[in-house]
Amino acid sequence: MTAPRPAFRLRDARPGDEPAIVALIEALAEYEKLRDRCVATPEAMRAALFGAAPSCECVLAELESGRIAGFALFHGTFSTFLAKPGLWLEDLFVYPDLRGLGIGKALIAHGAKLCLARGYGRYEWSVLDWNAPSIAFYESIGARRKEGWIAMRVDGEGIAALAAKS
């Protein structure tokens, strides 16, 4: 006889959840082999999520026991071709010991529901090219690769250097 699958619910993040969100971000950074780049703090997440001008939103998966199992963090985008806003899934993470319970699918589907409710034209995210389990998961839910596009980035001191050129 197998143990029953733990029940979970999705809920919007609220003030006080910042330490749990940062723990999820740190676990994701560890999984992605990018822990040395992760400098998120509860204070920074409080400002981003609940400050005067929130820049993102977060939904948490919570077990009946109260344990936070995973999260999805979103922010807005805009498509000039569609002349519509869109939603960018910045991060999706479920603790490894809780994978296979449908939590990841529920979190990512939540973003799709937000897109429908808001009339958005796109729901997008990126995935590391070596992350075969995540790529397979995304393809299994109907996501397509954006062929022909290369992600570009300017960060850190590069932002200031670029700004100085104008």
Disulfide bonds with the S-S distance in Angstrom:
none
